[in-house]
Amino acid sequence: MSIFFACLISTPAIAWNPFSSEEFTDVPLSKLELQKVKINAGWARDDDQTLIFELSNGLKGPIQCGAANVELNTGKSVSKVFVPKFAIPGQATRNASMPVVKGTMKSYALTCSCFKKKGSEDCVNPLAR
């Protein structure tokens, strides 16, 4: 039984489902794909402690974002890892947040990716049939 688990651990990360005949790879979004994802960031009127990101996915396929990084005016940075990654379906908008005091942010960045079939350039849902 332990050999079975050892095989699972050594399975390449690109294999989404060991019972599937197709291989999927989780890849960072390309420059062209990033141009189709609109990101707004700001604070709600009644909360100056929580930075809210609004992501609009203009791609046909879904994407997922796993982390956010904010550079503060002081030169320090604040990071948040989203576990699990939050998904944004194609042509949809989703929100995420992290603790950042209003007025202290210099810049921000999000780390997003999507699944692609081997040999394809389109983002796809690996769970769709």
N, C-alpha and C positions, 0 to 999 in steps of 0.2 A: 504494500500500500504506500509506503514512503517513497518508492521509486516513482509511482504515479505523480505524487506531489512534486517531486524533484523535476519531473518532466514539465509540469505546468509552470514552475518557476523559470525554467530555462526557455520556455516558449517565447519566440520573438515578440516584442511589444507591438509590432505592426498587426498581429493577428487579433482581430476584434472578437471573433467567436471561433473556438476550436472546432465546432461542428459545421461551420460554414465553408462553402467552396470558394468564396471570394475573399480576397485580402483587402483590408482597409488600413490606411495610415493616418495618424493624427499629425497634421502638418500646420506650421504657422501660416497665417494668411499672407498672401502675396501683396505687393504694393498696389496692384490693380484691385484686388479684393478689398483691401483696407480702405480704398477710396469710396467703396460702396457701403461702408459701415460708418454711420454718423454717431458721434459721441458728444453728448452734452454733459457738463458737470456743474453742480452748484449746490446750494443749501436751501432747505425749505424756510419759509418766512419765520416759523416758530422754533427752528432748531439750528443754531449756529455751531453745533458740535459734530454734525454728521454730514459728510460729503456724499451726495447722491450722483450716481452715474446713470444716464439714460442712453442706452445703446439701441439704435435702429439698424437692423440687418437688411440691407438692400439686395442681398444675394438671394438666389433661388433656394439654395440649400441652407441647412442649419449650421451655426457656428457655436463655439463654447469659449468662455473666458475663464481663465484659471487664476489670474492674479492682477492686482492693481498696485502701482507704485506712485507715491506723491513726493515730490521734492519740495521741501519747505523753504521759506525765505531765509531761514537761519543756516541753510546749507545741509541740514539733516534730511533724512528721508524716512517715510513711513510706508510700510508695505502691508498688504493683506492678501492672503491666499484663500481662494474660494474653494471650499471642500464640501460637497463636490463642485466641480466647475459648473457655472450656471450657463444654461443653454438658451440660445436665441434662435427660434425657428426662422426660416427664410421669410422675408417680407414682414417681419414682426419687430416689436419693441419690448425690451425688458429693462428693469432697473436693478442696480446693485448699490451698496453703500459701504462706507468705512468711516471710522472716526478721524476727522480732521477739523480743526477749529477754523471757522471762517476768517479770512484775512491772512492766514499763515501760508497758503499754498502758492508756490512759484510755478510749478508745472505738474503734469500727471501723465501716466502711461498705463495702458491695459495690455495684458498678454492674452491674445485670442488665437484660436486655431479652428480647424475643421477637419472632418474625415473625408478622405478621397479614396476612391477605388484605385487599385494598382493600374497605372497607365492612363489615368483620367485627370483632368484639371478641374473638374467641378466638385464643389462641396456636396456631400450626400449624407443622408441619414443611414448609418450602418444597421439600424434596426428595421428599416423599411424593407419590405419584400419586393 
